[in-house]
Amino acid sequence: MWPFGKKTADRVQEAIKGNKQLSSLGLNVAEKGGTVTLTGMAPSQAHVNLARIVAEGVNGVKSVNVSGIQVNAPAKAAQPADQTKVEKETKEIEDSSKVAKEVLGALRGNAELKDDPIDVLQSGNSVILRGVVDSDHELRLAEQLARGVTGVAGVDVSGLKVHEGAKQLAKEKDDEGETVYTVKAGDSLSAIAQRYYGDMSQYHKIAKYNNIADPDKIDVGQKIRIPA
């Protein structure tokens, strides 16, 4: 199934909830025109920096505003052992943030992959690649580049799918980051479903999502949003 029908804000929220250091913070996510705004509370500036980098790893995010995250640092630890634990956690966060940022740079700096809709998520010092590429070659290349980044402990590509023409299919987005298709002469909803899902029968899903009462009636130039 096409994985990029979700709004950008929803994918950022999933990425944050999937990160062990951020999942319990309850950060709020808003997005407009590629700018993501994060608000809420965090126990340290390292958590704020991590949240920004996690959000930047989602394809379609152009900039991230973290000024709405307030740092609510806990009282100074009474015991040296507690302080050491806090310092260790902070270093772990900073190290994993650096890894994710470098992997993201490696993928978006590659001529073959720069236009593929790939999200870079992270789990500790391992990274998770999620999205779509045009070929098996590009999938292997993405994994190879990620593994080549210093400090990467592992690479999970189970969420990275191969779909011919992925770059073109993901090119047109609406203001909320959802994939959009512009109807051309000779198109039908079943053909559009086949194009995105590889399954013509999914046209009912597209019709419902776009409030199309009669699936047989679509117009040239009409914008069709593609659901996840």
N, C-alpha and C positions, 0 to 999 in steps of 0.2 A: 504494500500500500504506500502511496505517496506520503512521505512524512513531513512535508513542509506546508501543509495547509493551516497549521496552527499559527496564531498570532505571535508576533515577536515577543510581546510581554509574557505570554503563556510559556514560551520556550525558555525565556530567562528565568521565570519563576521555577520551572522544573529543574533547571540547572542549579539554582541556588538550593532548592530542597534536596537535590541529589548530592550535595557537598556536605560531608560530615561535620565540618567546622561551622557551617552556616545554617544547616537545616533547622536547628532549634531556635533561631533568632526571630523568625516570623517577619522578615523584611517584606515590605510592600514594593510592588513593581508597577510602574506606569511607563508607557512608551508612546511617542508621537514622532512620526517622520524619521525614525531611526535613532532618535535620542531617548535613552532609557534613564528614568529617574528612580532611584532607590531611596526609600525612607524607612525609619525605624530606629532600633537601638542595637548597639554592638559593644562587646566588652573591651575591645581594644582597637587601635588604629590599624593593626595588622588585619583584623577581621574586615574592616572597611576596605582596605586595599584588595583583599582577597575577593570581596563581593564585586568590586569594580572589574577585576580581571576575569572572574567567572562570567559576568555579563558581557564583557567584550568578546568572549569566546563564542558567543551565539551569532550565527550568520545573520547579517542584516542590521546589526547594531553598529551605528556610526560613532556614537559617543555615549558616555555614561556619566551621569550627575549623581555624586554620592554626598552632596552637601547636606542632604536631609537625613543622613544617618548620624545619630548622636552617639558619641562614645561615652558609655557609662562604666568606667573602669571600677572594678571592685576595690574595696579598701585594701591598703597595703598588707600583704600576707604577714601573719604574725610569726610563722615558722620559716626558717631558711628552706626547708624541704618543699613547702608550698610555693615559695617564690621561685625555686628552681623549676618546679612543674610548670608554672606560668610562663617562664622564660623559654622552656623547652617547647611548649605548645606554640608560642609566638614564632620561634625560629622555624618550626615545622610548617606553619602557615606561610611564612615568607618564602621558604624554599619551594613549596608546592606552587605558590603563585608564580614564581620565576619560571618554573618548568612549563606551566600552562601557557604563559606568555610567549616563551621561546618556540613552543610547538606551533602555536597560532601563527607566529611570524614565519616559520619555516613553510607552512602550508600555503599561506597567502602570498608568500614571496616566490612560489614556484609557478612557472608559466603555464603548466598543464592543469594545475589545481586551483589557481587563484580565483576562478569564476565559479567553481563548484560550491553548492550550498552545503558546507561542512561546519558543524558545531564542534568546538573543542571543549569538552568537559573534563573534570578531574576528580580523582579519588586518591588523596594522599599524594604520593609522587608518581602515581600512574595516571594516564590520560585515557579518556573515552572519546572516540571519534563517532559522531552521529550525523547522518545526512545522506546525501546521494552523490555518486560520481558516475561518469559516463561509461566506464569500462572496468574490467578486472585489473587491467594494467594500472589504472589510476588508483584503484583500491590498494593494490600492493605498494604503489609509490607513496601514498599517504601514510600507510603503516611504516614503511621504511624511513621516511623523513621524520616521523614522530619518534621512532626508536633511536634515531641518530642524534637526538637532542640530549646533551649531557644532563644526567640526573633523572632521566625517565626510567622508572622501575618496570613499567609494563604498559602495553597498548591494547585496548579493547576496541576492536573494529566490528563487533557483532551488530552494532546499530548503523553501520555504514553500508548502504545498499547500492547496487549497480542498476542503473536505469538509463538506457541509451537516450541521449539528448537532454540529460539532466540540467546542463547549464542553461539551455534555451528555455526549458520548462519552468525553471525557477526565476527566470529573468524579470518577469513582470510581477510587481507587487502592488498592493494597495497601501494606504497610509498606515495601516496597522500591521503590515508585514505579511499579510496573507497572500498566497499565490493566486494570481488572476490570469484568466485566459480570455483573449478577445476573439469573439466569434468571427469566422471567415466564411466566405461563400462555400456552400457544400457541406458545412459542418452539421453535426447532430450531437445531442448530448451523449449518446452511446459511443460515438467516435471519440469524443472528448474524454469520456471515462476510460476507454481503451488506451488513449494516449497517456493518461496520468497514472492509472491503476493497473493497466494490463488486463482489465476486466470490463467488458461492455455493460454488464448487468448493474454496475455501480452508478449508472446514470440516474437512478431514482434518488440516490444520496445527494448528488449534485443538484438535482431539481429541488429537493426539499430545502437544502441549505440556502438556495438562492430564491426561494419563494416563487418558483416557476410552476404555475398551475397545470400547464399542458407541456409535457416534456418534448412534444413534437414541434413546438413553436418557439424557436429562438431566432433572433435577428442578427444580421451581419453588423459587426461593430459593438454588439452587446458584451458587457464585461461579466464574466462568469467566475465567481470565487470558487476555489477548489478546496473542499474541506479535508481535514486530516483523516 
